[in-house]
């Protein structure tokens, strides 16, 4: 295959694979089989395009071929059953109506159907019946268009582990007979929470890697942003979707400023704000405005986006509205209480009212068994001790934080701070 054809096919597949799998899954009602049939279309392109040249509309060619494969599969399966004659005639009529030829555009599947199918695919891949790790892997595979190798590399786990997670996830969905649909009514909020959790988990792993040598994995942030923006287009009336997009856009805007010239981490209050991406900030603030204008009670992501917006709007770290941030964290504790949220509130309280007030909150968190191995708790503890002049205690806390950190860059930063205390 020529290099040009190969690159074109790879690019088209990366962009369109989710649409194709979603369209096929709506017909066959099985995500695993839908992915196989979509892959069949990819193989067909590998066979035909080098000989026949690139089609005028590569995405439409792939979509049409995949749907034809799906209809052939359905015909074969259903003709084995009793009423095969009627079924075959019906399928032939549907095929003649749906895919009359290799169409010039994606008219083989109406644009509103494409949106509906993608939304169904997202909700199915993120179904709560799956473990969290499986939801993340399956979402990146089906909707992010990442290969098993790419997912494994991003999360620093063996490729075989990711492959097993994906296989088990498809089997679980099939065994549980999870319907390929968007939930309605009371189920929508529960299932939407699972979808947003998966997207934000992907983003967070990219924003601050939990382990390994790299401080960030920008490719995962980019995939999460792409998924979030897609979801916002597909579910425009859900405030929390826009809240999550706003949060990710604003956080992603700091990427260039989060490391120095040597690649070492730079914490928020020390970042050069001129290096922040102000286009992403504007996009984030616009998404936050859309979330607020929907008039729904602010959820976890919208509140976190409001906190991020306080940082984004401050010209300097010293001008940050810490009083508002502390109030927003207090509100977040009412919506989504957790020790980590309370730790963040403690930081904001310390910045607004002083280290003594913040330390009182941190001291209570140090008694929480769920946070004992959370390195950032001890890092915050050290920071407040240092501000109060208790340098020896601060150094001990920093060593403890460094010992608990799994990320090499973060661990090195904490060790350097401990050495600075000793000096």
C-alpha positions in Angstrom: 0.0 0.0 0.0 1.3 3.5 -0.9 2.2 5.7 2.0 -0.5 8.3 1.0 -3.3 5.7 1.0 -2.1 4.3 4.3 -2.0 7.6 6.0 -5.4 8.6 4.6 -7.0 5.4 5.7 -5.5 5.7 9.2 -6.7 9.3 9.5 -10.2 8.5 8.3 -10.5 5.5 10.5 -9.4 7.4 13.6 -12.1 10.1 13.0 -14.9 7.9 11.7 -14.6 4.5 13.4 -16.8 5.5 16.3 -19.6 6.6 13.9 -19.2 3.4 11.9 -19.3 1.1 14.9 -22.3 2.9 16.3 -24.2 2.7 13.1 -23.5 -1.0 12.8 -24.3 -1.7 16.5 -27.7 -0.2 16.1 -28.4 -2.8 13.5 -26.8 -5.9 15.0 -27.4 -4.9 18.7 -24.0 -6.3 19.7 -21.0 -4.1 20.3 -18.5 -6.9 19.9 -19.9 -8.0 16.6 -20.3 -4.4 15.4 -16.6 -3.8 16.0 -15.8 -6.9 14.0 -18.0 -5.9 11.1 -16.5 -2.4 11.1 -13.0 -4.0 11.1 -14.1 -6.0 8.1 -14.8 -2.8 6.3 -11.3 -1.6 7.2 -9.8 -4.8 5.8 -11.8 -4.3 2.6 -10.4 -0.8 2.3 -6.9 -2.2 2.8 -7.6 -4.6 -0.1 -9.4 -2.3 -2.5 -8.0 1.2 -2.1 -4.4 0.4 -3.2 -5.6 -1.2 -6.4 -8.6 1.0 -7.2 -7.4 4.3 -5.7 -8.9 6.4 -3.0 -12.7 6.8 -3.2 -14.1 10.3 -3.5 -15.7 10.0 0.0 -13.5 7.6 2.0 -15.7 7.9 5.2 -18.9 7.1 3.2 -17.1 4.1 1.5 -16.2 2.7 4.9 -19.7 3.4 6.4 -21.5 1.8 3.4 -19.2 -1.3 3.4 -19.7 -1.8 7.1 -23.5 -1.5 6.9 -23.5 -4.0 4.0 -21.4 -6.4 6.1 -24.0 -5.9 8.9 -26.9 -6.6 6.6 -25.2 -9.7 5.2 -24.5 -10.9 8.8 -28.1 -10.3 9.8 -29.4 -12.1 6.7 -27.2 -15.1 7.3 -28.2 -15.3 11.0 -31.9 -14.8 10.5 -32.2 -17.1 7.5 -31.1 -19.9 9.7 -34.3 -19.3 11.7 -37.8 -20.4 10.8 -39.2 -17.4 8.8 -36.1 -17.0 6.7 -37.9 -16.2 3.5 -39.9 -13.3 4.8 -36.9 -12.0 6.8 -34.6 -12.2 3.7 -37.1 -10.2 1.6 -37.5 -7.6 4.3 -33.7 -7.2 4.7 -33.3 -6.9 0.9 -35.9 -4.2 0.9 -34.1 -2.4 3.7 -30.8 -2.7 2.0 -32.2 -1.3 -1.2 -33.5 1.7 0.8 -30.6 2.3 3.1 -27.6 1.7 0.9 -28.5 2.0 -2.7 -24.8 2.4 -3.8 -21.5 3.7 -2.5 -23.0 7.1 -1.8 -21.0 10.3 -2.2 -21.7 11.4 1.4 -22.7 9.9 4.7 -26.4 9.9 3.5 -26.3 6.1 4.0 -27.1 7.0 7.6 -28.9 10.2 8.3 -27.0 12.8 10.3 -29.5 12.7 13.1 -29.2 8.9 13.2 -25.4 9.2 13.4 -25.8 11.4 16.5 -28.3 9.1 18.1 -26.1 6.1 17.4 -23.0 7.7 18.9 -25.0 8.6 22.0 -26.2 5.0 22.3 -22.6 3.8 21.9 -21.3 6.1 24.6 -23.9 5.0 27.1 -23.4 1.4 26.3 -19.6 1.5 26.5 -19.9 3.3 29.9 -22.6 1.0 31.3 -22.3 0.6 35.1 -22.5 -3.2 34.7 -18.8 -2.9 33.6 -15.9 -2.3 36.1 -14.4 1.2 35.9 -11.2 0.0 34.2 -13.2 -1.9 31.5 -15.4 1.2 30.8 -12.3 3.3 30.3 -10.6 0.8 28.0 -13.7 0.1 25.9 -14.5 3.8 25.6 -11.1 4.6 24.3 -11.2 1.7 21.9 -14.6 2.3 20.4 -15.0 6.1 20.7 -11.4 7.3 20.9 -10.3 5.1 18.1 -7.2 4.1 20.0 -5.6 0.7 19.4 -5.1 -1.8 22.2 -1.4 -1.0 22.1 -2.0 2.8 22.4 -4.3 2.3 25.4 -1.8 0.0 27.1 1.0 2.4 26.5 -1.0 5.4 27.9 -1.9 3.6 31.1 1.5 1.8 31.5 -0.1 -1.7 31.7 0.6 -4.8 29.5 -1.2 -4.8 26.2 -2.6 -8.3 27.0 -4.2 -6.8 30.1 -6.0 -4.1 28.1 -7.0 -6.7 25.5 -8.5 -8.9 28.2 -10.4 -6.0 29.7 -11.9 -5.2 26.3 -12.9 -8.8 25.5 -14.4 -9.3 29.0 -16.3 -6.0 28.7 -17.9 -7.0 25.4 -18.8 -10.4 26.8 -20.3 -8.8 29.9 -22.4 -6.5 27.9 -23.7 -9.4 25.7 -24.3 -11.7 28.7 -26.2 -8.9 30.5 -28.2 -8.2 27.3 -27.5 -4.5 27.8 -29.8 -2.7 25.3 -28.1 -0.5 22.7 -30.1 2.6 23.7 -30.0 6.0 25.5 -31.7 5.6 28.9 -34.7 7.6 29.7 -36.3 9.1 32.8 -34.6 8.4 36.1 -32.1 6.1 34.6 -30.6 8.9 32.4 -29.0 10.8 35.3 -27.5 7.6 36.8 -26.1 6.5 33.5 -24.9 10.0 32.5 -22.9 10.1 35.7 -21.1 6.9 34.6 -20.4 8.4 31.2 -19.0 11.6 32.6 -16.9 9.7 35.2 -15.2 7.7 32.4 -14.4 10.8 30.3 -13.0 12.6 33.4 -11.0 9.6 34.5 -9.4 9.6 31.0 -8.7 13.3 31.3 -7.2 13.1 34.8 -4.9 10.3 33.8 -3.6 12.5 31.1 -3.5 15.7 33.2 -1.5 14.1 36.0 -0.3 10.6 35.4 -0.8 8.3 38.3 2.4 6.5 37.7 5.4 6.3 35.4 8.1 8.8 34.5 5.9 11.4 32.7 4.1 14.2 34.6 1.4 14.4 31.9 0.1 12.3 29.0 -1.4 15.0 26.7 -2.8 12.5 24.2 -5.2 11.3 26.9 -6.3 14.8 27.7 -6.9 15.4 24.0 -9.0 12.2 23.7 -11.1 13.1 26.7 -11.7 16.6 25.4 -12.8 15.2 22.1 -15.2 12.8 23.8 -16.5 15.6 26.0 -17.1 18.0 23.1 -18.8 15.2 21.2 -21.0 14.4 24.2 -21.9 18.1 24.5 -23.1 18.2 20.9 -25.1 15.0 21.4 -26.7 16.0 24.8 -26.9 19.8 24.6 -29.6 20.0 27.3 -27.5 18.3 30.1 -25.8 21.0 32.2 -23.3 18.6 33.7 -22.0 17.7 30.2 -21.2 21.3 29.5 -19.8 21.6 33.0 -17.3 18.8 32.4 -16.3 20.2 29.1 -15.7 23.6 30.7 -13.6 22.0 33.5 -11.4 20.1 31.0 -11.0 23.0 28.6 -9.8 25.3 31.4 -7.5 22.7 33.0 -6.1 21.8 29.6 -5.3 25.5 29.0 -2.5 25.3 31.6 -0.6 22.4 29.9 2.2 24.4 28.5 2.8 26.2 31.8 2.8 23.0 34.0 6.4 22.1 33.2 9.6 24.2 33.1 12.3 24.1 30.5 13.7 20.9 32.0 10.3 19.2 32.0 9.9 19.5 35.8 6.4 20.1 37.2 5.4 23.7 38.0 2.5 24.0 40.5 -0.5 26.3 39.8 0.5 29.3 41.9 4.0 29.4 40.3 2.9 29.0 36.6 3.6 31.7 34.0 0.0 32.6 33.1 1.1 34.1 29.8 1.8 30.5 28.7 -1.8 29.5 29.4 -3.9 28.8 26.2 -6.4 31.6 26.3 -8.4 30.1 23.4 -9.1 27.1 25.6 -9.9 29.4 28.5 -12.5 31.2 26.4 -14.0 27.9 25.2 -14.1 26.7 28.8 -15.8 29.9 30.0 -18.3 29.7 27.2 -19.1 26.0 28.1 -19.6 27.0 31.7 -22.0 29.8 30.7 -24.0 27.3 28.7 -24.2 25.0 31.7 -25.3 27.8 34.0 -27.9 29.1 31.5 -29.7 25.8 31.4 -31.0 26.6 34.9 -30.3 23.2 36.4 -29.0 22.8 39.9 -25.2 22.9 39.6 -23.6 19.5 39.8 -20.1 18.4 40.6 -18.5 19.2 37.3 -20.1 22.6 36.9 -19.0 23.5 40.4 -15.4 22.3 39.7 -15.5 24.3 36.4 -16.6 27.4 38.4 -13.5 26.9 40.6 -11.3 26.5 37.6 -12.8 29.7 36.1 -11.8 31.6 39.3 -8.1 30.7 38.6 -8.5 31.4 34.9 -9.9 34.9 35.4 -7.2 35.9 37.9 -4.4 37.9 36.2 -2.0 36.7 38.8 -1.9 34.1 41.5 -2.2 36.8 44.2 -5.4 38.1 42.7 -7.2 34.8 42.9 -10.6 35.0 44.5 -9.9 32.4 47.3 -13.1 33.4 49.2 -15.3 32.4 46.3 -13.2 29.2 45.7 -13.6 28.2 49.4 -17.4 28.9 49.1 -17.6 26.8 45.9 -15.8 23.9 47.6 -18.2 24.1 50.5 -21.0 23.9 48.0 -19.3 21.0 46.3 -19.1 19.2 49.6 -22.9 19.3 49.7 -23.2 17.9 46.2 -20.4 15.4 46.1 -18.8 15.0 49.5 -15.4 13.3 49.7 -12.2 13.7 51.7 -10.4 14.9 48.6 -12.9 17.7 48.1 -12.5 18.6 51.8 -8.7 18.7 51.3 -9.1 21.1 48.4 -11.5 23.2 50.6 -8.8 23.3 53.3 -6.3 24.7 50.8 -8.7 27.4 49.7 -9.6 28.2 53.4 -5.8 28.5 54.1 -5.3 30.8 51.2 -8.3 33.0 52.3 -8.1 32.9 56.1 -4.6 31.8 56.7 -2.6 28.6 57.3 -3.9 28.1 60.9 -7.5 27.8 59.6 -6.4 25.5 56.8 -4.3 23.3 59.2 -7.3 22.7 61.5 -9.1 21.1 58.6 -6.1 19.2 57.4 -5.4 17.8 60.9 -8.9 16.3 60.9 -8.3 14.7 57.5 -5.1 13.1 58.8 -7.3 11.0 61.0 -9.3 9.7 57.9 -8.1 6.2 57.1 -9.1 6.6 53.5 -6.6 9.3 52.9 -3.6 7.9 54.8 -1.9 6.8 51.5 -2.9 9.9 49.6 0.4 11.7 49.0 -1.3 15.1 48.3 -2.7 15.2 51.8 0.8 15.1 53.3 2.1 17.5 50.7 -0.6 20.1 51.7 0.1 19.3 55.4 3.8 20.1 54.7 3.0 23.3 52.9 0.9 24.6 55.8 3.5 23.6 58.4 6.2 25.4 56.4 4.1 28.6 56.3 3.8 28.4 60.1 7.5 28.1 60.4 7.4 24.4 61.5 10.2 23.4 59.1 11.2 20.1 60.7 7.7 18.8 60.7 7.2 20.0 57.1 10.3 18.1 56.0 9.0 14.9 57.6 5.6 15.4 55.9 7.3 16.0 52.5 9.3 12.8 52.8 6.1 10.9 53.6 4.4 12.4 50.6 7.3 11.6 48.3 7.3 8.0 49.5 3.6 7.6 48.6 3.8 9.3 45.2 3.8 6.8 42.3 4.7 9.4 39.6 8.4 9.8 39.2 8.2 13.5 38.4 5.9 14.3 41.3 8.1 12.3 43.6 11.2 14.2 42.5 9.4 17.5 43.1 8.4 16.5 46.6 11.9 15.3 47.4 13.4 18.6 46.1 11.0 20.5 48.4 12.1 18.4 51.3 15.7 19.2 50.6 14.9 22.8 50.3 13.4 22.6 53.8 16.6 21.1 55.1 18.7 23.8 53.6 
